[in-house]
Amino acid sequence: MRTKLVCFLGWIALAAGVLHGQPTNGPVYWSPTVPNCSALGTNNVVSITNSLGTVIGYSCYVSGTFTWLAAGGGWTSAVRSGAPASAPIGVDYTFYDANGNNLSLDTTISGGSSSPTSGNEVSFALAANQPSEVDLLGATANAPNYGPTSTGTVYAIFYCPDALTCGDINPQLVYTQQPTNVWLATVPIVWDTAIWTQWSAEGIDDGATHSISLVIYNEGTTPTSFGVFIYNSAGTLVATGSTPTIAPLPLLSDGSYGEAATYGINLSSLITSPLPSGVLKILVDGGTANSAVQMFQYTGPSVASMQIAYDSAPSSTAEVAAAARHAHINTIRRVPPQKQVFNALPN
């Protein structure tokens, strides 16, 4: 469970005057009365206020993390999301470095000015059916060439007038490395209600044309070293490794939780013994610590995100109910009880 006061990816107000204006005549992503948000698993409701602090309505919200961003050094990450047909939505992204500290990035928004805006938070409202793309160019400190690659996380919150609309939101993060490579790779968000303690995926790492990298984001409240277990095509455990200690969600002075650290590495760098030939299974075990895991399969110059599955501890013999895992609701991380209304997306 994790509480996060949005403070988002610390991600501080980006261009507050531009992106945090207080119109009440843009897309209305709130309800005049308190909506029933219980269909989202938790009854998440936040008050929406105008510039004077007056409550003008109420929104359901859903939240989650993109566990790895790469911006600069030839890499661009883009966060894409769209409003469902049912209603407008409010969108709020905040950015953190790999240690969970606020990260100021230069960004551009689809349909807006081509000039980058700097900050660690981007917020806007979308009309029904309206798509959006926020391009992460690199750390503000590295402008204008963005030579070094900045890594970290993106924390996202989406506000909606009803639970159905929030339930239909499905954002993605897109990686590109152009003109070096023509491909793009996409990863889904890890919702705060979909964290768990063990994860697995299958891929190939032959030390030549195929390789695997993985990202582990500590969703727990204690520093944790995560175990990594490798199984060959016969299901035999053939290699193990462990990560350095990854910092957890920090407890803030107001009793909420901030942003945790994330750790990315090539599988062959983490596992020192030879990896098995052919397809292999990778199991990440956090013990009792919650986590979010992401893996990538590289094949020559191309890359694709791997499907991650809920799993059980490697030494476990007891049956673990899938229903219990999928109902593992994270309620520690929350947004403030009030949020000022966002401007419409520039177009």
C-alpha positions as CSV (number, residue, x, y, z in Angstrom):
1,M,0.0,0.0,0.0
2,R,1.3,3.4,-0.6
3,T,0.2,7.0,0.0
4,K,1.4,9.6,-2.3
5,L,0.4,13.2,-1.9
6,V,0.5,14.5,-5.4
7,C,3.4,16.2,-5.2
8,F,3.6,13.8,-8.3
9,L,6.9,12.3,-9.3
10,G,7.6,15.4,-6.9
11,W,7.0,16.5,-10.7
12,I,6.6,20.9,-9.0
13,A,4.3,23.0,-11.0
14,L,5.4,23.3,-14.6
15,A,4.6,26.7,-16.0
16,A,1.9,27.2,-13.4
17,G,0.6,30.3,-15.2
18,V,0.3,28.5,-18.5
19,L,-0.7,24.9,-17.6
20,H,-2.4,25.6,-14.2
21,G,-4.8,28.3,-15.2
22,Q,-8.2,28.1,-13.7
23,P,-10.8,28.3,-16.5
24,T,-14.3,27.0,-15.8
25,N,-15.3,27.1,-19.4
26,G,-13.0,24.4,-20.8
27,P,-13.5,20.6,-20.7
28,V,-15.6,19.8,-17.6
29,Y,-14.0,16.7,-16.2
30,W,-15.8,16.9,-12.9
31,S,-19.4,16.3,-11.6
32,P,-21.4,18.9,-9.8
33,T,-22.2,16.3,-7.1
34,V,-20.0,13.7,-5.5
35,P,-19.7,10.7,-7.9
36,N,-19.7,7.1,-6.8
37,C,-16.2,5.9,-7.6
38,S,-16.3,2.6,-5.9
39,A,-16.3,0.7,-9.2
40,L,-12.6,1.6,-9.4
41,G,-11.8,-0.6,-6.4
42,T,-11.4,2.3,-4.0
43,N,-13.8,5.3,-3.7
44,N,-11.2,7.9,-4.8
45,V,-12.9,11.3,-4.9
46,V,-11.2,14.7,-5.1
47,S,-12.7,18.2,-5.0
48,I,-12.0,20.4,-8.0
49,T,-11.6,24.1,-7.2
50,N,-11.3,27.4,-9.1
51,S,-8.6,30.0,-8.7
52,L,-10.3,31.4,-5.6
53,G,-10.3,28.0,-3.9
54,T,-14.0,27.6,-4.4
55,V,-15.2,24.0,-5.0
56,I,-16.8,23.8,-8.4
57,G,-17.2,20.0,-8.6
58,Y,-15.9,16.5,-7.7
59,S,-13.8,14.0,-9.7
60,C,-13.0,10.3,-9.5
61,Y,-9.4,9.6,-10.1
62,V,-7.0,6.8,-11.1
63,S,-3.2,6.9,-10.6
64,G,-0.1,5.0,-11.5
65,T,3.6,5.0,-12.5
66,F,5.6,4.6,-15.7
67,T,8.6,3.0,-14.0
68,W,11.3,4.1,-16.5
69,L,11.7,7.2,-18.6
70,A,14.7,7.9,-20.9
71,A,15.1,11.4,-22.2
72,G,18.2,13.0,-23.8
73,G,21.3,11.3,-25.2
74,G,19.4,10.4,-28.3
75,W,16.4,9.1,-26.4
76,T,12.9,10.6,-26.3
77,S,10.1,9.4,-24.1
78,A,6.5,10.4,-25.0
79,V,3.5,9.9,-22.7
80,R,0.3,9.4,-24.7
81,S,-3.2,9.4,-23.3
82,G,-6.7,10.2,-24.6
83,A,-10.1,11.0,-23.2
84,P,-12.7,8.3,-23.7
85,A,-15.9,9.1,-25.6
86,S,-17.9,9.2,-22.4
87,A,-16.5,12.4,-21.0
88,P,-13.6,14.8,-20.7
89,I,-10.7,14.1,-18.3
90,G,-8.0,16.0,-16.4
91,V,-4.4,14.8,-16.8
92,D,-1.5,15.4,-14.4
93,Y,2.1,14.0,-15.0
94,T,5.0,14.6,-12.6
95,F,8.6,13.6,-13.2
96,Y,11.3,12.0,-10.9
97,D,14.8,10.9,-11.3
98,A,15.9,7.3,-10.6
99,N,16.4,8.0,-6.9
100,G,12.9,9.4,-6.5
101,N,13.9,13.1,-6.5
102,N,12.0,15.8,-8.4
103,L,13.3,16.0,-12.0
104,S,12.9,19.1,-14.1
105,L,12.4,18.1,-17.8
106,D,11.9,20.1,-21.0
107,T,8.7,19.0,-22.6
108,T,6.5,19.8,-25.6
109,I,2.8,19.0,-25.9
110,S,1.0,17.9,-29.1
111,G,-1.0,20.7,-30.5
112,G,0.8,23.3,-28.4
113,S,3.8,25.5,-28.9
114,S,6.9,23.9,-30.4
115,S,9.0,25.7,-27.8
116,P,9.9,23.5,-24.8
117,T,8.5,24.2,-21.4
118,S,10.5,23.4,-18.3
119,G,9.4,21.9,-15.0
120,N,8.6,18.7,-13.2
121,E,4.8,18.7,-13.7
122,V,2.5,18.9,-16.7
123,S,-1.2,19.3,-16.3
124,F,-4.1,19.9,-18.8
125,A,-7.7,19.0,-19.5
126,L,-8.9,16.9,-22.5
127,A,-12.2,17.0,-24.2
128,A,-14.1,13.8,-24.9
129,N,-12.2,11.8,-27.6
130,Q,-9.3,14.2,-27.5
131,P,-5.8,12.6,-27.7
132,S,-2.6,14.0,-26.2
133,E,1.2,13.4,-26.4
134,V,3.7,14.9,-24.0
135,D,7.3,14.6,-25.4
136,L,10.1,14.4,-22.8
137,L,13.2,15.9,-24.4
138,G,15.7,15.8,-21.6
139,A,16.7,17.4,-18.3
140,T,16.3,21.2,-18.2
141,A,19.9,21.4,-16.9
142,N,21.1,19.7,-20.1
143,A,19.4,22.0,-22.6
144,P,19.5,22.7,-25.5
145,N,21.4,19.6,-26.7
146,Y,20.3,17.2,-24.0
147,G,23.5,15.2,-24.3
148,P,23.3,13.0,-21.2
149,T,20.3,10.5,-20.9
150,S,18.1,11.3,-17.9
151,T,16.2,8.4,-16.4
152,G,13.5,8.1,-13.7
153,T,9.8,7.7,-13.4
154,V,6.6,9.4,-14.4
155,Y,3.7,9.5,-12.0
156,A,0.3,10.1,-13.6
157,I,-3.1,10.9,-12.2
158,F,-6.3,11.1,-14.3
159,Y,-9.4,12.9,-13.1
160,C,-12.9,12.0,-14.4
161,P,-16.5,12.9,-13.7
162,D,-17.5,9.3,-13.2
163,A,-15.9,5.9,-12.5
164,L,-16.7,4.5,-16.0
165,T,-14.7,7.2,-17.7
166,C,-11.7,6.7,-15.4
167,G,-11.9,2.9,-15.9
168,D,-11.6,3.4,-19.7
169,I,-8.3,5.4,-19.6
170,N,-5.3,3.4,-20.9
171,P,-2.2,5.6,-21.3
172,Q,1.2,4.4,-22.6
173,L,4.8,5.6,-22.7
174,V,6.6,5.4,-26.0
175,Y,10.4,5.2,-26.3
176,T,12.2,6.4,-29.4
177,Q,15.9,6.6,-30.3
178,Q,15.8,8.4,-33.7
179,P,17.6,8.8,-36.0
180,T,19.8,6.0,-34.6
181,N,17.0,3.5,-34.7
182,V,13.7,3.6,-36.6
183,W,11.7,1.5,-34.0
184,L,9.6,2.6,-31.1
185,A,8.8,0.6,-28.0
186,T,5.7,1.1,-25.8
187,V,4.9,0.2,-22.2
188,P,1.7,0.5,-20.2
189,I,1.2,2.3,-17.0
190,V,1.4,0.4,-13.7
191,W,-1.8,1.4,-11.8
192,D,-1.5,1.9,-8.1
193,T,-4.1,-0.9,-7.7
194,A,-2.0,-3.4,-9.6
195,I,1.2,-3.8,-7.6
196,W,2.4,-7.1,-6.2
197,T,5.4,-8.9,-4.7
198,Q,6.5,-11.3,-7.4
199,W,6.6,-10.9,-11.2
200,S,7.8,-12.9,-14.1
201,A,8.3,-12.8,-17.9
202,E,9.8,-15.0,-20.6
203,G,12.5,-14.0,-23.2
204,I,15.8,-14.9,-24.8
205,D,19.3,-13.6,-23.8
206,D,22.0,-15.3,-25.8
207,G,24.7,-12.7,-25.3
208,A,24.7,-11.9,-29.1
209,T,21.6,-10.9,-31.1
210,H,19.1,-11.3,-28.2
211,S,19.3,-9.6,-24.8
212,I,17.0,-8.6,-22.0
213,S,16.9,-5.6,-19.7
214,L,14.7,-5.1,-16.6
215,V,13.5,-2.3,-14.4
216,I,12.3,-2.8,-10.8
217,Y,10.5,0.0,-9.0
218,N,10.2,-0.4,-5.2
219,E,6.5,0.0,-4.3
220,G,7.1,-1.0,-0.7
221,T,7.9,1.1,2.4
222,T,11.2,-0.5,3.3
223,P,14.6,-0.6,1.4
224,T,14.7,-3.9,-0.4
225,S,17.1,-6.0,-2.4
226,F,15.1,-7.9,-5.0
227,G,15.9,-11.5,-5.9
228,V,16.1,-12.5,-9.6
229,F,15.7,-16.2,-10.5
230,I,16.4,-17.7,-13.9
231,Y,14.7,-20.9,-15.2
232,N,15.6,-22.8,-18.4
233,S,13.3,-24.3,-20.9
234,A,12.8,-27.4,-18.7
235,G,11.6,-25.3,-15.8
236,T,14.9,-25.8,-13.8
237,L,16.3,-23.1,-11.7
238,V,19.8,-22.4,-13.2
239,A,20.9,-19.0,-12.0
240,T,20.1,-16.4,-9.3
241,G,21.0,-12.8,-8.6
242,S,20.0,-9.9,-6.5
243,T,19.7,-6.1,-7.0
244,P,21.3,-3.5,-4.9
245,T,19.0,-2.2,-2.2
246,I,16.4,0.0,-3.8
247,A,14.9,2.9,-1.8
248,P,11.2,2.6,-1.0
249,L,8.4,5.1,-1.0
250,P,9.5,7.7,1.5
251,L,7.3,8.8,4.3
252,L,6.7,12.5,4.1
253,S,6.1,15.0,7.0
254,D,2.4,15.1,6.3
255,G,2.0,11.4,6.7
256,S,1.8,10.6,3.0
257,Y,4.3,8.8,0.8
258,G,6.5,10.3,-1.9
259,E,8.2,8.7,-4.9
260,A,10.4,5.6,-4.6
261,A,13.6,4.7,-6.5
262,T,13.7,2.7,-9.7
263,Y,16.5,0.4,-10.9
264,G,17.3,-0.6,-14.4
265,I,20.0,-3.0,-15.6
266,N,20.8,-5.5,-18.4
267,L,20.0,-9.1,-17.3
268,S,23.5,-10.3,-18.2
269,S,25.0,-7.6,-15.9
270,L,22.9,-8.7,-13.0
271,I,23.3,-12.5,-13.4
272,T,27.0,-13.3,-13.4
273,S,26.7,-17.0,-14.3
274,P,25.9,-18.1,-17.9
275,L,22.3,-17.7,-19.0
276,P,20.6,-20.7,-20.5
277,S,20.1,-21.0,-24.3
278,G,16.7,-20.7,-25.8
279,V,13.7,-19.2,-24.0
280,L,14.1,-18.6,-20.3
281,K,11.9,-17.4,-17.5
282,I,12.8,-14.5,-15.2
283,L,11.2,-14.3,-11.8
284,V,11.6,-11.1,-9.7
285,D,10.9,-11.7,-6.0
286,G,10.5,-8.9,-3.5
287,G,9.6,-11.1,-0.5
288,T,6.9,-9.1,1.2
289,A,7.8,-5.8,-0.6
290,N,5.5,-4.6,-3.3
291,S,7.0,-3.7,-6.7
292,A,6.4,-2.8,-10.3
293,V,8.5,-4.6,-12.9
294,Q,9.2,-3.8,-16.6
295,M,11.3,-5.9,-19.0
296,F,12.5,-5.3,-22.6
297,Q,13.6,-7.8,-25.2
298,Y,16.3,-6.6,-27.6
299,T,16.6,-8.4,-30.9
300,G,19.4,-6.9,-33.0
301,P,18.6,-3.2,-33.3
302,S,15.0,-3.5,-32.3
303,V,13.4,-3.5,-28.9
304,A,10.0,-4.5,-27.5
305,S,8.4,-4.5,-24.0
306,M,7.8,-8.0,-22.6
307,Q,4.6,-9.2,-21.0
308,I,4.8,-9.2,-17.2
309,A,2.8,-11.7,-15.2
310,Y,1.8,-12.0,-11.5
311,D,3.8,-14.8,-9.9
312,S,4.6,-16.5,-6.6
313,A,7.7,-16.7,-4.5
314,P,10.2,-19.3,-5.9
315,S,10.1,-21.3,-2.6
316,S,6.3,-21.2,-2.3
317,T,4.4,-24.5,-2.4
318,A,1.1,-23.1,-1.3
319,E,-1.5,-22.1,-3.8
320,V,-1.7,-18.4,-4.2
321,A,-5.1,-17.2,-5.4
322,A,-5.1,-15.1,-8.4
323,A,-8.1,-13.2,-7.1
324,A,-6.2,-12.2,-4.0
325,R,-3.4,-10.8,-6.2
326,H,-5.7,-8.9,-8.5
327,A,-7.6,-7.5,-5.5
328,H,-4.3,-6.3,-3.9
329,I,-5.5,-2.7,-3.8
330,N,-2.9,0.0,-3.0
331,T,-4.5,2.7,-0.9
332,I,-1.5,4.4,0.7
333,R,-0.8,6.7,-2.2
334,R,-3.4,9.4,-2.5
335,V,-3.8,12.8,-4.2
336,P,-4.7,15.9,-2.1
337,P,-8.4,16.2,-1.2
338,Q,-8.6,19.3,-3.5
339,K,-7.1,20.0,-6.9
340,Q,-7.2,23.3,-8.9
341,V,-8.9,23.0,-12.3
342,F,-6.6,22.5,-15.3
343,N,-6.5,24.5,-18.5
344,A,-7.6,22.8,-21.8
345,L,-4.8,21.2,-23.8
346,P,-3.3,23.8,-26.1
347,N,-4.3,23.4,-29.8
